Amino acid sequence: MAGRVFKIGTRGSDLALWQARHVASVLAAPSETTIITTSGDRFLDASPTGRLEKGFFTKEIEDALLESRIDIAVHSLKDLPTALVDGLAVGAVSAREAVSDWLLVRAEAVDLSCRLPVKPGSRVGASSLRRQSMLRAFGDGLEPVMLRGNVPTRVQKCRRGEYDAVIVAAAGLKRLQLDLTGLAVFELVPEIWLPAPGQAALGVEIRAADGEARQALAPIENAESRACVEIERSLLHRFEGGCHEAFGAWVISENGGLVVRLGHENARDTWVAVALRGMAGEAIVGEAFTVLSEAMQSNTAAAPEGPVWRFVSS
């Protein structure tokens, strides 16, 4: 590895560049960064339903990795398809930033008496079917509207009044340290409002045979984070979904075991969520899959009770 300069591939958004710079700063070797435009960047306003093809934000970067034009690909792990391309591997999974979604609300649309603190009838921007499904489950007559654009653009769309409120991952807002002055900010508690599988973790992809790259990424690897997100991604794969499906999962280590929370919209367009405890391994994936599948078929299944939000700032 002596003298090798690793080529890091990334998308060109502010958040993607922050992620690439973070990896470069921790990498145990010199590096240079290459910006790669993906289908997701070219067609940010595509698919008004929220259903995007797998690899929408990763394929072109993975192609560059396979062709050795880059050595390391930095992704938001939630964007990385669960079935990896032959010849590629996840060389490192970072520690997670805050996994929750944040709800940003224009001052005139705030209503603290509602289960979600937004006035009934408000237009709420949400970039995935998961968020839209939970808006229907927990909101009081809210109108979910597809939201596109990078993180700063989504915030500005709310400020300009294109939406009464928007939902954005807390991790991106924190990493970019965006100014949210003038907007009411609420954390959507992840125990109830489930994040996307892998949300808030970075997934660093390499060629599977590149041992030097794997070694250079060792300072970034977080074993606990990997163990949890691999279960989340295995469950997403079991339900044959991509990152934009109406599916959420959050796994944490607790008291020597794991707590697995997952939710999915059923055939009646109802959000159904379950939680269970167990030990790591494929067994808990199978058990969680069975428990949620049965709950989705039950006529009595419903979204969980409990507070959905915590106040952050205004």
N, C-alpha and C positions, 0 to 999 in steps of 0.2 A: 504493500500500500504506500510505501515511501515515495513521496513526490507526486502521487496521483491527485489530480484536481477533479473532484466529483461535479458532474453537471446536473443541476437540479432543475427539473421541469415543473412549471406551475401555470395556472391560469393567470390572467392579468388584472383581476379585480383587486380592489384595495385589500380585502380580507385575504384573498389567495396570496398576495405578495407579502402580507404580514406573516402568514403561515410559513412561506418559503424562507423569509428572513429569519424567523424563529428557528427553523430547522438548521439553517446555515450557521447560526450563532452557537448552536449546541453540538453540531457535527464534529467528530474527532478527526477532521481532515479539512484541507482547503477546498473551496467550492466556487462555482459560478452559476448564475441563474439564467435560464432560458424561459421566456414567456411563450406559451402555446395557446392558440385560440381553439376552443372546443365548439361543438355544435350548440351547447347550452349558451355560450357567449354570443354566437351569431344569431340565435333565435330566442332571445330572452322573453319575447312576448308570445312565443308559440304555445300551443296546447292550452287553450283557455279552460279546459276541464281540469287541468292539473295532472293529467296522466302523461308522463314523459317516458321515452324509451330508456331502458337500462343503459348506463354508460353515457348518458346525455352530456355529462360534465367531465367525463374521464377518458373516452375512447381515443381521442387524438393524442392525449398525453401518454396513454399506454402504448399506442403505436410507436411513438418516438422512443419509448423505453425499449420495446422489442427490437427496434432498428438501431439501438445503441447511439442514438443522437443525444440522449440524456442517460444518466445513471440512476437517478433517484426521482421519483414522482411524488409530489406532496399533494394530498387530497384532504378535504373534510371527509372524515371516514364515513359519514352518513351518505355521501354521494357515491361511494365505491360499491359497485355491484357485489352481491354476496358470492356469486360464482366468478372466481378470478380467471383471467385469461391464462391459457396454458403457457408456461414458461415464466410467469410472474408470481411474486409472493409479497406479502405484507412484511417488510423488513423491520418495521417498528410501529408501535402504537403509543401515542403520547399519553401523559396524564390528562385528565379531563378538566376543562374549564367548567363553569356552572352549566349544568345540563338543561336547565329550565328554559321555557319560552317566556318572553316578556310581552305584555300587552301595553302598547303605547296609545293613549287616548287624548284626543283634542279636548280642551277644558270644557267646552260647551256640551260635550257628549258624555261626560262622566255622570254615573248614577250609582252611588254606593249602596242603594237598597236592593239592587239586582244581584243574582248569583255571580254573574260576571259584571264588573262595575261599569257597564255601558248602557246608555238609554235604549229601550226597545225600539226596533226599527232602524237602528244605526247600521251603516255599511262598514263591515270589518274586513280588511284585507288579510288574506291568508294564502300562503304560497303552496300549500299541499292539501291533499284530500284528508290527511290525518287531522290537521288543524281545522279544516272546514267541518269535518264530522263532529269534532268535540265542540265547536261553536254551536252547532245545532243541538248537541246534547246538554250543554251547560248554559247557553245563552237564553235570554228572555226575548224572543222575537227578533233576534239579530239576523242581518242579511250577510252571509259569507260571500265575499267577492274575491276572485282570483287576483293575486298580487304578484307582480313580476319586477325584475330589476335587482341590482346589487343592494347590499345593506344600506349604504347612505341614500340611495335613490328611494328605497322603501320608506325611510324616515321622512324624506322630503315630500313624498306623495301624501303622507299623513299631514304634515305641516301645511301643505298647500290646500288642504281640504278635499282632495280627491277621495279620501276615505275618512270616516269618523274615528277610526282606530285601525291599527295594524298589529299583527303578531310577528315578532322577529325573535330568532334565537338569541338568548342572553350572551352566549359565548362570543358571537360576532360583534355585538354592541360593546362588550367589555374589551375585547382585543383591540378594536379600533378607537376606543375611548371617545365615542361620538357624543356631541353636545345634544342633549335631549331637553334643553330648557324650553319651557312653554308647553310641554306634553306631560300628562299624568302617566306615571310608569308603575305598572303592577307586575309582580312576578306571578306566573301561573305555576302553582306548586306541582312539582313533578310526580308526587305520589298520586295525584288525581289527574292532572293534565300531562299525560305521558309524552316524553320526548321521542324523537325518531331514534331507531337503533343506531348506536355509534355517535349520537349527537354530542358535540363539544370535544371530541377526540380527533386528533390528526392521525391519518393512516398514511404511512410512508411506504410506497411501493418500489420494489427493486426487481431485477432479473433474479429468478430463483437460484441460479448457479453463481451469482456474484457474492462470494463470501466476504470480499473486502468491503463491499457496500454495507453488508449486514453488520460487520465489525465496526465500521465507522458510525453506524446508527445506534450503537449500544447506549450512549448517554441519553438518548431520547426515549428508549424503550421503558414502558411502565408495565410491569407484569400484572398488577392488579387490574389496571385499566383494560389490558388485553383480555384477561380472563372474563371480565364482565361483558365487554362489547362482543366477544366471540359468541357468547350465549345469545345476546340480542340479535346478532346477525344470523345465527343458526335458526332462530325462531322465525325471523323474517323470511329466510329461505324456505322453511317448512310451509309457510303460508303462501309461497310462490309470489312474493311481493318485491317491489323495488322501493327505493327511498321515498317515492311520492305516493305510495299506497296509503289507504286509511288504516294504518297500523302503527302502534306505538309500543315501545318496550324500554324498560329501565331495570338494570340489574345492579345491585350493590352487595358488597361484602359486609356481613354483620354477625358478630358473635361466633366467628369461626365457620359460618355457613353463608348462604346466599339468600337474598330476598329478590324474587323475580316478579315484576309487575308488567303486565302486557294488556293491550286492548286492540280491538279490531271492530270495524263496522260490519254488521251482519247483513243478510240478504234483505232484511226489512229496513235497511238504512238506519239502524239503531246502533249507537256506540256501546260496546260491551267490554268490560274490563275485569280482570281477575288478578289476584296476588297469591303467591305461595312461597314457602321456604323450603330449602333443601341444600344438598351439597353440590359442589361443582361436578361437571361431567355431562355426558350425553343423556344420562338418566333424567336430569332435571329439565332438559330441553324436551324430551318426549313427554314427560308429565305435564309441563306447562302447555305444550301444544294440545294435549288431550283435554285438559281442563278448560282452556279457552274455546276449543272447538265445540265442546258440549254446551258451554254457556251460550255460545252464539246461536245454537239451535233451540235453546230453551225459550219458551214464551214468556217466562218471568225474568229473564236476564235484563239488567239495566245498568246504566252508568253508575259509578260509585258515588256515595254520599261524602260530604265533608267540605271544608272551605277550599275554594278553587284558587284564590288569589291572596297575595300579600302585598301591601303597599311598599313601593320602593322610593319614589320621589315625585315631585310635581314642580 
